[in-house]
């Protein structure tokens, strides 16, 4: 009987450690990294390349002084920005590479080339 209780206790401890390790790996691979972009007069202030690690969630907080639609190429995500209202572009960084974020006109066409780039570095 003592041996059975000892074995059960060790099994529970082992399962707990396994679960804790799995949770830590999941949490690290699903962390959210946030960066900010400010667009004034159609131009990005500061640097034009944002860098992130693959595997987590990318979040870009964007504030523009003009209403516009932006498009993240490669991930094919579109986001409408209202003038003066902060917006968040967020996605899971599953694919590594360099992706342009462009401004679209009212017909959905790229109108001003790349506003900025998002680079996702492989793990």
N, C-alpha and C positions, 0 to 999 in steps of 0.2 A: 504494500500500500504506500509506504514512504517513497519507494522508488518511482511509483506511478505519479505521485504528486510532484516529485523533483523533476521528472521528465516533462510533465505538463507545464510547470513553471518555466523551465528552460525553453520549451517550445513557444510559449507565449512571449517570452523575452526576445527570442529570435524573430518571431513574426513582427513584433513591435519595431525592432531595429530595421528589419527589411522594409516595413511600411514607412518608417522615418526616412530612410535612405531614398526610397522611391519618391516620396513627397518632396524632399530637398531637390532631387534631380528635376522633377516636374516644375517646381517653383523657379529654379534657376533658368530653365529653358523657356519659361513663360513670363519672365520679368518684363515689365514695361519700361522702356527708355523714352523719356520725353525731351524734346528740343523745341525751341521757339523760332518762329519766322515772323518778321514784320515787313510788310510790303507797303511802300510809300511811293506814290506816283508811278505805280506799275513796276517798281524796282525793289529787289530784296535788299534790306539793310544788312550790312556785315557780310559774312561769307556766303557763298552760293552752293556749298556742298555740305550736306549733313551725313554723318557716318554713324552706322549702327551695326551691331553684331547679329548674325543670323540666329534664328531660333526663338527669339523673344517677340514681344509686341512693340512695334514702333508707334510712337505718338508724336505728331508734329502739331503744336499749337500755333495757329496762324491768325494774324490780325492784319487786315488790309484797310487802307483808307478809301478804297474803291470797291464797289460790288463787282464780282467776277466769278467765273467758273474755272476751277483748275482741274487738271487731269494728271494723275500719276501713271505714266506709261509703264508697261511691263506687268504691273499689278492691275491695270485697268480700273482705277478708282477715280471717280469724279466727285468733286465737292464744290458746292455753291457757297461763296463768301458774300456776306453782307458788309457794307461799309461800316467800319468801326466796331463790328461784333466779332469777338474771338470765336474761332471754329477749331475743331480737332480732326486731323487726318490720322486715322489709326488703322493698323493692319498687322497681321502676323507675318514676321519676316521669314518666310519659308524659302524664298529664292534669293540667292546671292547675285550681286551684280550692281551696275550703275544705272539708275533710272531717272529719267527727266520728269520734272513737274512743269507742265506748260499751262499757259492761260488760253482759254477758249473764247471765241467770240460768240455772238448770239446764235450762230448756226452750228456750233460745235466744232468749228475748225480751229486749229492752232493759229493764234493770231500774233503772237509776239516771241516765238521761240521758247527756250527753256527759261523759266523764272529761277529755278534752282534744281539741284540734283540730290538724290538720296542714294547713298552707297551702302549696300548690305555686304558685310564681310563674312566669309564662311568661318564656321567654328573649327 
